[in-house]
């Protein structure tokens, strides 16, 4: 989590990431959430699978 503010201005960004693997693929999951004060103003989630290609 990153928090930045000055005076009565305040923002916060939270990120969450996981890396897992299955027999066939590497699985990556990420999420970012941004706040102004305590109000959520942005959220994005990514999910990607990458073939292991014999790894």
mmCIF file of the N, C-alpha and C atoms, coordinates in Angstrom:
data_MODEL
# 
_entry.id   MODEL 
# 
loop_
_atom_site.group_PDB 
_atom_site.id 
_atom_site.type_symbol 
_atom_site.label_atom_id 
_atom_site.label_alt_id 
_atom_site.label_comp_id 
_atom_site.label_asym_id 
_atom_site.label_entity_id 
_atom_site.label_seq_id 
_atom_site.pdbx_PDB_ins_code 
_atom_site.Cartn_x 
_atom_site.Cartn_y 
_atom_site.Cartn_z 
_atom_site.occupancy 
_atom_site.B_iso_or_equiv 
_atom_site.pdbx_formal_charge 
_atom_site.auth_seq_id 
_atom_site.auth_comp_id 
_atom_site.auth_asym_id 
_atom_site.auth_atom_id 
_atom_site.pdbx_PDB_model_num 
ATOM 1   N N  . UNK A 1 1  ? 0.848   -1.167  0.000   1.00 0.00 ? 1  UNK A N  1 
ATOM 2   C CA . UNK A 1 1  ? 0.000   0.000   0.000   1.00 0.00 ? 1  UNK A CA 1 
ATOM 3   C C  . UNK A 1 1  ? 0.898   1.235   0.000   1.00 0.00 ? 1  UNK A C  1 
ATOM 4   N N  . UNK A 1 2  ? 0.516   2.224   -0.792  1.00 0.00 ? 2  UNK A N  1 
ATOM 5   C CA . UNK A 1 2  ? 1.216   3.500   -0.847  1.00 0.00 ? 2  UNK A CA 1 
ATOM 6   C C  . UNK A 1 2  ? 0.218   4.581   -0.455  1.00 0.00 ? 2  UNK A C  1 
ATOM 7   N N  . UNK A 1 3  ? 0.601   5.437   0.484   1.00 0.00 ? 3  UNK A N  1 
ATOM 8   C CA . UNK A 1 3  ? -0.244  6.551   0.899   1.00 0.00 ? 3  UNK A CA 1 
ATOM 9   C C  . UNK A 1 3  ? 0.504   7.854   0.680   1.00 0.00 ? 3  UNK A C  1 
ATOM 10  N N  . UNK A 1 4  ? -0.179  8.820   0.079   1.00 0.00 ? 4  UNK A N  1 
ATOM 11  C CA . UNK A 1 4  ? 0.419   10.130  -0.174  1.00 0.00 ? 4  UNK A CA 1 
ATOM 12  C C  . UNK A 1 4  ? -0.610  11.191  0.189   1.00 0.00 ? 4  UNK A C  1 
ATOM 13  N N  . UNK A 1 5  ? -0.175  12.224  0.869   1.00 0.00 ? 5  UNK A N  1 
ATOM 14  C CA . UNK A 1 5  ? -1.094  13.295  1.199   1.00 0.00 ? 5  UNK A CA 1 
ATOM 15  C C  . UNK A 1 5  ? -0.365  14.549  1.632   1.00 0.00 ? 5  UNK A C  1 
ATOM 16  N N  . UNK A 1 6  ? -1.104  15.633  1.624   1.00 0.00 ? 6  UNK A N  1 
ATOM 17  C CA . UNK A 1 6  ? -0.590  16.920  2.105   1.00 0.00 ? 6  UNK A CA 1 
ATOM 18  C C  . UNK A 1 6  ? -1.794  17.745  2.526   1.00 0.00 ? 6  UNK A C  1 
ATOM 19  N N  . UNK A 1 7  ? -1.756  18.268  3.725   1.00 0.00 ? 7  UNK A N  1 
ATOM 20  C CA . UNK A 1 7  ? -2.894  19.050  4.213   1.00 0.00 ? 7  UNK A CA 1 
ATOM 21  C C  . UNK A 1 7  ? -4.144  18.198  4.258   1.00 0.00 ? 7  UNK A C  1 
ATOM 22  N N  . UNK A 1 8  ? -5.201  18.665  3.599   1.00 0.00 ? 8  UNK A N  1 
ATOM 23  C CA . UNK A 1 8  ? -6.449  17.889  3.597   1.00 0.00 ? 8  UNK A CA 1 
ATOM 24  C C  . UNK A 1 8  ? -6.581  16.992  2.366   1.00 0.00 ? 8  UNK A C  1 
ATOM 25  N N  . UNK A 1 9  ? -5.510  16.869  1.570   1.00 0.00 ? 9  UNK A N  1 
ATOM 26  C CA . UNK A 1 9  ? -5.499  16.030  0.378   1.00 0.00 ? 9  UNK A CA 1 
ATOM 27  C C  . UNK A 1 9  ? -4.841  14.694  0.720   1.00 0.00 ? 9  UNK A C  1 
ATOM 28  N N  . UNK A 1 10 ? -5.471  13.568  0.340   1.00 0.00 ? 10 UNK A N  1 
ATOM 29  C CA . UNK A 1 10 ? -4.963  12.243  0.707   1.00 0.00 ? 10 UNK A CA 1 
ATOM 30  C C  . UNK A 1 10 ? -5.343  11.232  -0.366  1.00 0.00 ? 10 UNK A C  1 
ATOM 31  N N  . UNK A 1 11 ? -4.371  10.440  -0.818  1.00 0.00 ? 11 UNK A N  1 
ATOM 32  C CA . UNK A 1 11 ? -4.630  9.353   -1.759  1.00 0.00 ? 11 UNK A CA 1 
ATOM 33  C C  . UNK A 1 11 ? -3.968  8.075   -1.257  1.00 0.00 ? 11 UNK A C  1 
ATOM 34  N N  . UNK A 1 12 ? -4.460  6.958   -1.750  1.00 0.00 ? 12 UNK A N  1 
ATOM 35  C CA . UNK A 1 12 ? -3.914  5.658   -1.350  1.00 0.00 ? 12 UNK A CA 1 
ATOM 36  C C  . UNK A 1 12 ? -4.045  4.713   -2.530  1.00 0.00 ? 12 UNK A C  1 
ATOM 37  N N  . UNK A 1 13 ? -3.036  3.858   -2.747  1.00 0.00 ? 13 UNK A N  1 
ATOM 38  C CA . UNK A 1 13 ? -3.072  2.831   -3.787  1.00 0.00 ? 13 UNK A CA 1 
ATOM 39  C C  . UNK A 1 13 ? -2.733  1.497   -3.141  1.00 0.00 ? 13 UNK A C  1 
ATOM 40  N N  . UNK A 1 14 ? -3.568  0.500   -3.377  1.00 0.00 ? 14 UNK A N  1 
ATOM 41  C CA . UNK A 1 14 ? -3.316  -0.855  -2.885  1.00 0.00 ? 14 UNK A CA 1 
ATOM 42  C C  . UNK A 1 14 ? -3.110  -1.767  -4.088  1.00 0.00 ? 14 UNK A C  1 
ATOM 43  N N  . UNK A 1 15 ? -2.183  -2.706  -3.969  1.00 0.00 ? 15 UNK A N  1 
ATOM 44  C CA . UNK A 1 15 ? -1.972  -3.697  -5.013  1.00 0.00 ? 15 UNK A CA 1 
ATOM 45  C C  . UNK A 1 15 ? -1.928  -5.086  -4.398  1.00 0.00 ? 15 UNK A C  1 
ATOM 46  N N  . UNK A 1 16 ? -2.424  -6.047  -5.144  1.00 0.00 ? 16 UNK A N  1 
ATOM 47  C CA . UNK A 1 16 ? -2.423  -7.442  -4.721  1.00 0.00 ? 16 UNK A CA 1 
ATOM 48  C C  . UNK A 1 16 ? -1.972  -8.281  -5.904  1.00 0.00 ? 16 UNK A C  1 
ATOM 49  N N  . UNK A 1 17 ? -1.038  -9.187  -5.696  1.00 0.00 ? 17 UNK A N  1 
ATOM 50  C CA . UNK A 1 17 ? -0.533  -10.035 -6.785  1.00 0.00 ? 17 UNK A CA 1 
ATOM 51  C C  . UNK A 1 17 ? -0.341  -11.456 -6.283  1.00 0.00 ? 17 UNK A C  1 
ATOM 52  N N  . UNK A 1 18 ? -0.635  -12.418 -7.154  1.00 0.00 ? 18 UNK A N  1 
ATOM 53  C CA . UNK A 1 18 ? -0.336  -13.817 -6.860  1.00 0.00 ? 18 UNK A CA 1 
ATOM 54  C C  . UNK A 1 18 ? 0.290   -14.450 -8.096  1.00 0.00 ? 18 UNK A C  1 
ATOM 55  N N  . UNK A 1 19 ? 1.173   -15.399 -7.846  1.00 0.00 ? 19 UNK A N  1 
ATOM 56  C CA . UNK A 1 19 ? 1.772   -16.206 -8.912  1.00 0.00 ? 19 UNK A CA 1 
ATOM 57  C C  . UNK A 1 19 ? 1.620   -17.660 -8.508  1.00 0.00 ? 19 UNK A C  1 
ATOM 58  N N  . UNK A 1 20 ? 1.017   -18.436 -9.377  1.00 0.00 ? 20 UNK A N  1 
ATOM 59  C CA . UNK A 1 20 ? 0.805   -19.852 -9.126  1.00 0.00 ? 20 UNK A CA 1 
ATOM 60  C C  . UNK A 1 20 ? 1.194   -20.610 -10.388 1.00 0.00 ? 20 UNK A C  1 
ATOM 61  N N  . UNK A 1 21 ? 1.215   -21.915 -10.285 1.00 0.00 ? 21 UNK A N  1 
ATOM 62  C CA . UNK A 1 21 ? 1.450   -22.704 -11.493 1.00 0.00 ? 21 UNK A CA 1 
ATOM 63  C C  . UNK A 1 21 ? 0.602   -23.960 -11.459 1.00 0.00 ? 21 UNK A C  1 
ATOM 64  N N  . UNK A 1 22 ? 0.230   -24.378 -12.643 1.00 0.00 ? 22 UNK A N  1 
ATOM 65  C CA . UNK A 1 22 ? -0.426  -25.663 -12.827 1.00 0.00 ? 22 UNK A CA 1 
ATOM 66  C C  . UNK A 1 22 ? 0.543   -26.509 -13.649 1.00 0.00 ? 22 UNK A C  1 
ATOM 67  N N  . UNK A 1 23 ? 0.155   -27.713 -13.942 1.00 0.00 ? 23 UNK A N  1 
ATOM 68  C CA . UNK A 1 23 ? 1.005   -28.567 -14.758 1.00 0.00 ? 23 UNK A CA 1 
ATOM 69  C C  . UNK A 1 23 ? 1.210   -27.985 -16.151 1.00 0.00 ? 23 UNK A C  1 
ATOM 70  N N  . UNK A 1 24 ? 0.224   -27.207 -16.630 1.00 0.00 ? 24 UNK A N  1 
ATOM 71  C CA . UNK A 1 24 ? 0.268   -26.680 -17.991 1.00 0.00 ? 24 UNK A CA 1 
ATOM 72  C C  . UNK A 1 24 ? 0.687   -25.213 -18.099 1.00 0.00 ? 24 UNK A C  1 
ATOM 73  N N  . UNK A 1 25 ? 0.509   -24.402 -17.022 1.00 0.00 ? 25 UNK A N  1 
ATOM 74  C CA . UNK A 1 25 ? 0.710   -22.952 -17.179 1.00 0.00 ? 25 UNK A CA 1 
ATOM 75  C C  . UNK A 1 25 ? 1.139   -22.278 -15.875 1.00 0.00 ? 25 UNK A C  1 
ATOM 76  N N  . UNK A 1 26 ? 1.757   -21.115 -16.034 1.00 0.00 ? 26 UNK A N  1 
ATOM 77  C CA . UNK A 1 26 ? 1.982   -20.197 -14.920 1.00 0.00 ? 26 UNK A CA 1 
ATOM 78  C C  . UNK A 1 26 ? 0.759   -19.283 -14.872 1.00 0.00 ? 26 UNK A C  1 
ATOM 79  N N  . UNK A 1 27 ? 0.235   -19.015 -13.685 1.00 0.00 ? 27 UNK A N  1 
ATOM 80  C CA . UNK A 1 27 ? -0.989  -18.233 -13.532 1.00 0.00 ? 27 UNK A CA 1 
ATOM 81  C C  . UNK A 1 27 ? -0.658  -16.973 -12.727 1.00 0.00 ? 27 UNK A C  1 
ATOM 82  N N  . UNK A 1 28 ? -0.891  -15.813 -13.337 1.00 0.00 ? 28 UNK A N  1 
ATOM 83  C CA . UNK A 1 28 ? -0.599  -14.528 -12.711 1.00 0.00 ? 28 UNK A CA 1 
ATOM 84  C C  . UNK A 1 28 ? -1.901  -13.774 -12.504 1.00 0.00 ? 28 UNK A C  1 
ATOM 85  N N  . UNK A 1 29 ? -2.100  -13.244 -11.284 1.00 0.00 ? 29 UNK A N  1 
ATOM 86  C CA . UNK A 1 29 ? -3.293  -12.452 -10.978 1.00 0.00 ? 29 UNK A CA 1 
ATOM 87  C C  . UNK A 1 29 ? -2.834  -11.173 -10.281 1.00 0.00 ? 29 UNK A C  1 
ATOM 88  N N  . UNK A 1 30 ? -3.353  -10.041 -10.740 1.00 0.00 ? 30 UNK A N  1 
ATOM 89  C CA . UNK A 1 30 ? -2.994  -8.749  -10.163 1.00 0.00 ? 30 UNK A CA 1 
ATOM 90  C C  . UNK A 1 30 ? -4.239  -7.882  -10.040 1.00 0.00 ? 30 UNK A C  1 
ATOM 91  N N  . UNK A 1 31 ? -4.237  -7.040  -9.010  1.00 0.00 ? 31 UNK A N  1 
ATOM 92  C CA . UNK A 1 31 ? -5.326  -6.085  -8.821  1.00 0.00 ? 31 UNK A CA 1 
ATOM 93  C C  . UNK A 1 31 ? -4.740  -4.803  -8.252  1.00 0.00 ? 31 UNK A C  1 
ATOM 94  N N  . UNK A 1 32 ? -5.210  -3.670  -8.753  1.00 0.00 ? 32 UNK A N  1 
ATOM 95  C CA . UNK A 1 32 ? -4.813  -2.372  -8.218  1.00 0.00 ? 32 UNK A CA 1 
ATOM 96  C C  . UNK A 1 32 ? -6.093  -1.607  -7.879  1.00 0.00 ? 32 UNK A C  1 
ATOM 97  N N  . UNK A 1 33 ? -6.087  -0.949  -6.709  1.00 0.00 ? 33 UNK A N  1 
ATOM 98  C CA . UNK A 1 33 ? -7.230  -0.158  -6.259  1.00 0.00 ? 33 UNK A CA 1 
ATOM 99  C C  . UNK A 1 33 ? -6.704  1.202   -5.812  1.00 0.00 ? 33 UNK A C  1 
ATOM 100 N N  . UNK A 1 34 ? -7.307  2.273   -6.337  1.00 0.00 ? 34 UNK A N  1 
ATOM 101 C CA . UNK A 1 34 ? -6.891  3.634   -5.985  1.00 0.00 ? 34 UNK A CA 1 
ATOM 102 C C  . UNK A 1 34 ? -8.021  4.339   -5.241  1.00 0.00 ? 34 UNK A C  1 
ATOM 103 N N  . UNK A 1 35 ? -7.633  5.140   -4.247  1.00 0.00 ? 35 UNK A N  1 
ATOM 104 C CA . UNK A 1 35 ? -8.592  5.878   -3.418  1.00 0.00 ? 35 UNK A CA 1 
ATOM 105 C C  . UNK A 1 35 ? -8.223  7.357   -3.377  1.00 0.00 ? 35 UNK A C  1 
ATOM 106 N N  . UNK A 1 36 ? -9.232  8.202   -3.339  1.00 0.00 ? 36 UNK A N  1 
ATOM 107 C CA . UNK A 1 36 ? -9.086  9.607   -2.958  1.00 0.00 ? 36 UNK A CA 1 
ATOM 108 C C  . UNK A 1 36 ? -9.851  9.729   -1.654  1.00 0.00 ? 36 UNK A C  1 
ATOM 109 N N  . UNK A 1 37 ? -9.148  10.197  -0.617  1.00 0.00 ? 37 UNK A N  1 
ATOM 110 C CA . UNK A 1 37 ? -9.693  10.124  0.745   1.00 0.00 ? 37 UNK A CA 1 
ATOM 111 C C  . UNK A 1 37 ? -9.983  8.640   1.000   1.00 0.00 ? 37 UNK A C  1 
ATOM 112 N N  . UNK A 1 38 ? -11.196 8.273   1.364   1.00 0.00 ? 38 UNK A N  1 
ATOM 113 C CA . UNK A 1 38 ? -11.524 6.858   1.556   1.00 0.00 ? 38 UNK A CA 1 
ATOM 114 C C  . UNK A 1 38 ? -12.424 6.323   0.451   1.00 0.00 ? 38 UNK A C  1 
ATOM 115 N N  . UNK A 1 39 ? -12.659 7.126   -0.599  1.00 0.00 ? 39 UNK A N  1 
ATOM 116 C CA . UNK A 1 39 ? -13.535 6.720   -1.699  1.00 0.00 ? 39 UNK A CA 1 
ATOM 117 C C  . UNK A 1 39 ? -12.733 6.018   -2.795  1.00 0.00 ? 39 UNK A C  1 
ATOM 118 N N  . UNK A 1 40 ? -13.166 4.829   -3.165  1.00 0.00 ? 40 UNK A N  1 
ATOM 119 C CA . UNK A 1 40 ? -12.523 4.107   -4.267  1.00 0.00 ? 40 UNK A CA 1 
ATOM 120 C C  . UNK A 1 40 ? -12.827 4.818   -5.579  1.00 0.00 ? 40 UNK A C  1 
ATOM 121 N N  . UNK A 1 41 ? -11.765 5.151   -6.336  1.00 0.00 ? 41 UNK A N  1 
ATOM 122 C CA . UNK A 1 41 ? -11.952 5.874   -7.599  1.00 0.00 ? 41 UNK A CA 1 
ATOM 123 C C  . UNK A 1 41 ? -11.486 5.073   -8.811  1.00 0.00 ? 41 UNK A C  1 
ATOM 124 N N  . UNK A 1 42 ? -10.759 3.977   -8.587  1.00 0.00 ? 42 UNK A N  1 
ATOM 125 C CA . UNK A 1 42 ? -10.273 3.169   -9.701  1.00 0.00 ? 42 UNK A CA 1 
ATOM 126 C C  . UNK A 1 42 ? -9.992  1.760   -9.208  1.00 0.00 ? 42 UNK A C  1 
ATOM 127 N N  . UNK A 1 43 ? -10.316 0.768   -10.060 1.00 0.00 ? 43 UNK A N  1 
ATOM 128 C CA . UNK A 1 43 ? -9.997  -0.634  -9.748  1.00 0.00 ? 43 UNK A CA 1 
ATOM 129 C C  . UNK A 1 43 ? -9.774  -1.360  -11.073 1.00 0.00 ? 43 UNK A C  1 
ATOM 130 N N  . UNK A 1 44 ? -8.711  -2.143  -11.131 1.00 0.00 ? 44 UNK A N  1 
ATOM 131 C CA . UNK A 1 44 ? -8.456  -2.966  -12.317 1.00 0.00 ? 44 UNK A CA 1 
ATOM 132 C C  . UNK A 1 44 ? -7.872  -4.292  -11.867 1.00 0.00 ? 44 UNK A C  1 
ATOM 133 N N  . UNK A 1 45 ? -8.323  -5.366  -12.522 1.00 0.00 ? 45 UNK A N  1 
ATOM 134 C CA . UNK A 1 45 ? -7.856  -6.711  -12.222 1.00 0.00 ? 45 UNK A CA 1 
ATOM 135 C C  . UNK A 1 45 ? -7.343  -7.351  -13.508 1.00 0.00 ? 45 UNK A C  1 
ATOM 136 N N  . UNK A 1 46 ? -6.191  -8.018  -13.403 1.00 0.00 ? 46 UNK A N  1 
ATOM 137 C CA . UNK A 1 46 ? -5.609  -8.731  -14.525 1.00 0.00 ? 46 UNK A CA 1 
ATOM 138 C C  . UNK A 1 46 ? -5.512  -10.207 -14.164 1.00 0.00 ? 46 UNK A C  1 
ATOM 139 N N  . UNK A 1 47 ? -5.693  -11.069 -15.150 1.00 0.00 ? 47 UNK A N  1 
ATOM 140 C CA . UNK A 1 47 ? -5.509  -12.516 -14.968 1.00 0.00 ? 47 UNK A CA 1 
ATOM 141 C C  . UNK A 1 47 ? -4.860  -13.029 -16.250 1.00 0.00 ? 47 UNK A C  1 
ATOM 142 N N  . UNK A 1 48 ? -3.685  -13.611 -16.115 1.00 0.00 ? 48 UNK A N  1 
ATOM 143 C CA . UNK A 1 48 ? -2.975  -14.091 -17.306 1.00 0.00 ? 48 UNK A CA 1 
ATOM 144 C C  . UNK A 1 48 ? -2.421  -15.477 -17.036 1.00 0.00 ? 48 UNK A C  1 
ATOM 145 N N  . UNK A 1 49 ? -2.553  -16.329 -18.026 1.00 0.00 ? 49 UNK A N  1 
ATOM 146 C CA . UNK A 1 49 ? -1.949  -17.661 -17.969 1.00 0.00 ? 49 UNK A CA 1 
ATOM 147 C C  . UNK A 1 49 ? -0.918  -17.766 -19.074 1.00 0.00 ? 49 UNK A C  1 
ATOM 148 N N  . UNK A 1 50 ? 0.274   -18.230 -18.715 1.00 0.00 ? 50 UNK A N  1 
ATOM 149 C CA . UNK A 1 50 ? 1.375   -18.367 -19.670 1.00 0.00 ? 50 UNK A CA 1 
ATOM 150 C C  . UNK A 1 50 ? 1.738   -19.842 -19.744 1.00 0.00 ? 50 UNK A C  1 
ATOM 151 N N  . UNK A 1 51 ? 1.695   -20.398 -20.940 1.00 0.00 ? 51 UNK A N  1 
ATOM 152 C CA . UNK A 1 51 ? 2.046   -21.810 -21.113 1.00 0.00 ? 51 UNK A CA 1 
ATOM 153 C C  . UNK A 1 51 ? 3.430   -22.111 -20.567 1.00 0.00 ? 51 UNK A C  1 
ATOM 154 N N  . UNK A 1 52 ? 3.568   -23.262 -19.924 1.00 0.00 ? 52 UNK A N  1 
ATOM 155 C CA . UNK A 1 52 ? 4.870   -23.640 -19.354 1.00 0.00 ? 52 UNK A CA 1 
ATOM 156 C C  . UNK A 1 52 ? 5.868   -24.072 -20.419 1.00 0.00 ? 52 UNK A C  1 
ATOM 157 N N  . UNK A 1 53 ? 5.425   -24.540 -21.540 1.00 0.00 ? 53 UNK A N  1 
ATOM 158 C CA . UNK A 1 53 ? 6.313   -24.914 -22.646 1.00 0.00 ? 53 UNK A CA 1 
ATOM 159 C C  . UNK A 1 53 ? 7.447   -25.817 -22.169 1.00 0.00 ? 53 UNK A C  1 
ATOM 160 N N  . UNK A 1 54 ? 7.102   -26.910 -21.504 1.00 0.00 ? 54 UNK A N  1 
ATOM 161 C CA . UNK A 1 54 ? 8.038   -27.932 -21.027 1.00 0.00 ? 54 UNK A CA 1 
ATOM 162 C C  . UNK A 1 54 ? 8.910   -27.465 -19.848 1.00 0.00 ? 54 UNK A C  1 
ATOM 163 N N  . UNK A 1 55 ? 8.525   -26.432 -19.148 1.00 0.00 ? 55 UNK A N  1 
ATOM 164 C CA . UNK A 1 55 ? 9.308   -25.959 -18.012 1.00 0.00 ? 55 UNK A CA 1 
ATOM 165 C C  . UNK A 1 55 ? 8.806   -26.610 -16.738 1.00 0.00 ? 55 UNK A C  1 
# 
